[in-house]
Amino acid sequence: MPDGFSSNIRRCVDANACKVSRLKTHDYHIILQKLLPLVVRKILPEQVVMPLIQLSRFFSALCSKELVEEDLDKLSSSIKETLCWLEMVFPPAFFDIMIHLPVHLAEEAKLGGHMCYRWMYPVERYLRTVKGYVRNKAHPEGSIDEGYIAEECLTFCSRFLDVDTKLNHADRYESTTVNEPPSGLSVFGEMDYKRIGQTTEIFGADEITKLYEKGEASELMYALSQGPDHRARVFNRCYINNWLFRTTTIERNLITQNSGVLVRGDGTTGNMTWYGVIRRMISLEFPAQKEVLLFQCDWYDVPAASTSRSRGYSRDKYGVINIDTSRFRYSNEPYILTTQAEPVFFVNLVNKPGWSSVVAVRPRNLFAIPEVENEGDMEIDLLDVGIQDMNLLGLNEDLSNWTRPDKEGTTGDASVIN
């Protein structure tokens, strides 16, 4: 998985004892929202897989950073059906008060806001810090008071000292560009050759230079007219769009993967989606301290927008996209702008060597804020495994009968049970 996305989960797995232990709370979220659909679809019957994937998507949408009231209404309705499907599959002992709790979570989000600002994980982490202040076990409260006061005093004093502290230390990764645009290169737009009243004029680099010297051309236009330097800088990692990208070369001996990219097409390409890995990172330097960052990628064999299947691409009925990582395509168009790249990682298929499932992720500190309130539909951070909608055909099929046919059922008196 990507660096910083989760802890090293494989260290918590005991294959001999078939146990998973020492997981962090965030790891449980990753397993439920990202990895569970990839595992259950191959080992469980379809009538069991469907409600489990729906439950995974419910929590993925509910824990996202962008919530839309209409989507919460749909989640509130769908979770009730999902729990009914689970009741027809799992035994009654599985259903306690915690399984019933998701029914109220969507309504609670409408009243209280995003869950990521209300859950107890930051409080639990701070309680672990407070417990570390205890030195005298006979009086733990006094130790916590002294430790808290000392921490507050040091924090207050460190704000006025020109030294490195935890309050002003550098981030783990330094951003690649100083004035990074939010998406794409803002100076470029789509050409409209049907525009009425347009004429064609040729502006050479020398003419743009004269206009720039007179103050009639902007600094950005001057830099673009001069073209990039014939010498390009090549590097193997960069931090852009709040995400660390790396090349495949330096990931050969690493257990994390940050080289996977996803590029979404527009209407001119039929809204195609391309998947690939980064081979090189190139920086084109322009005059006036300007630069353009490019990714040179190896693209996998993705079908055209009119079809949904190719020799190196498949999408199952649950919406999960599988890609043959040994088949490449579009070798004549390897370059993209770094601001066009979205992070993904690939999970190898055990029963199909050479194939991997695509899992799209979002940077932790990146928010999709619309320019105008309530304009259009805001994209919600759903389970991006497969990108496509899940095929719900077959949900109305008869489920397996889990009751015992050899004995008749008994009815209990509620007053006696209570």
C-alpha positions, 0 to 999 in steps of 0.5 A: 500500500502507499507510504503513510496510508496505513501501517504494515499490516502484514506484520500483524498477520500470523498465517500459521495460526490464522490470526490478525492482531496488534492492528491500529484503529485506522487499519481496521478502517482500511481493511473494511473500506478498501481490502474487504471487497477485494477478498470476499468476492473470491471466497464467499457466495454471491448472496454473502458478498453483496451485503458485505460490499454494500456495508463497506461502501456505506462506511467509506461514504460516511467517513469521507471528507465531503458529505451531501445531504441528498447522499446521506438520505440515500445512505440512510435508506440503503443501510436498512436494506443492507442489514436485512440482507445480513440478517438473512445470511448470518446467524442471530448471535452476530447481531448485537447493538453495534450491528444495529448502530449504523442505522442511525449514523447517516442521520447523526451525520446530518445533525452533527456534521462530518464524522472525522471531526467527531470520533474519539480517535484523537481523544484516545491518542491523547489519553495514551500521551497522558498515561505516559506522564504517570511516574508515581502509580500511587498518585496518577492524577498528580503525575498527570497534572504535573506532566500536563502543566510542564508540557504547556509551559514548554509549549508556551516558551517554545513559541518565543524561541528560535529553535526547532520544536514540534510546533515548527518542525518541517513536514515529512515531505516538502512540496515540490512547487511553491505556487502549486495550482489546484488542478491542471495548468490554469493558463491553458484551455480548450480551443474553440475553432467555431468561435465567430469573429476570430483571426489568426496572428503569429506572435514570435518569441522576439515579439513577445519579448518586446511586449514583455519589456514594454510591460504589455505581456505578463511574465507567464506569457513571456516564459511560455514564449521562450520555451523550456531549457533543453536541459531537463532535470530528472528525479525519482520522487516528488510531493504534489497535490498532498501526495508522495509520488515515486518511480517504479525504479526505487520501489523495487526493494520497498514494501510500499508503492507510490508509483501508481497513477490514474488519469481521468479523461474529459468529454473529448476522450469519452471520459476514459480512465487510464491507469499506469505507473510512473517511470520518470519525473521530468522538470522543464525549466522556463525563464523567470524561475518557472517550471512544469513538472511531467510524469513519464508513465507506462500505461496499462492496456485499458479499453476505449470508452465504448467498451468495458473489456480488453485483453488486459482489462476486466471489470467484474459484477461487483465493480472491481477493476482488474488489470494485467500488469504485464500488458502496456499500451499508449507508448507514444503518449507517455507524458502527463502533467503532475497535476493531472495524476491521481494516486492509486495502488494495485493489489495482486490477485492470488488466483490470477498471476500477473493481474492486479486489482485497482484501488484508488485513494485520496490524499488525506489533506485534500478537500473537494470544495465547490466554487459555488455552493450547491452548484452541481453534484459534489463527488463523494469519497466512495469506495473507489475500488473499480470506479464503476457502479456495482452490478446489483443484478441478482440481489433478488435471487433466493438466498440459502435457507439457513434454518434446520429443516429437521426440527420445528421452531419454538416461540418464546415468551418475551416476558419470560425472557426479560 
